Amino acid sequence: MKKILIIHGWGGSDFPHWQAKLAQELVLENHIVAFPSLPNKNVPIFEEWKEAIMQIHNALNPDIVICHSIGCIAYLRTEKISEKLFLVAPPSPWRPIEELKSFYPLTRFANAAQECFLITSDNDEYLSNDEAKKLSLLLKAKHTILHNAGHVNALSGFGNCEFIKSRLI
């Protein structure tokens, strides 16, 4: 039984998002799962997310952390460390999104986990392929590139969580 923290991105990750499906499946497999709705998910402010993530992280002490989109940047900026860290479809740390400018800059890349996995798509508008390669090197991450998965969310037609389940435990 693993303790798993799932951190959503901008706007949350309610059904049919793969994170919601994954959380449900992991609970059914008897894992301890925290999948909080972070404050002001539609108009996020980094300091509020940081406080919430740190509080949950300290209480749970997760073995595995799974982040999506701006949740990846938020987790990396908390400077918490986990056994396994999955960063799925992070936005570029070098091209801040105007509405999310409080989450930038990201200056710490390495040592966020004992084992780091970066999962990106070859057609994500928020992270180019070259940026993904650079990020994987900085994070010392095992990098998986999904084909035509967009931002790896329900809006891009991506709802499957099998791409991550096989790497979890």
Buried (B, 14 or more C-beta within 10 A) or exposed (E): EBBBBBBBBBBBBEEEBBBBBBBBBBEEEEBBBBBBEBEEBEEBBBEBBBBBBBEBBEEBEBBBBBBBBBBBBBBBBBEBEBEBBBBBBBBBBEEBBEEBEBBBEBEEBEEBBEBBBBBBBEBBEBBBEEBBBBBBEBBBBEBBBBEEBBBBBBEBEBEBBEBBBEBBE
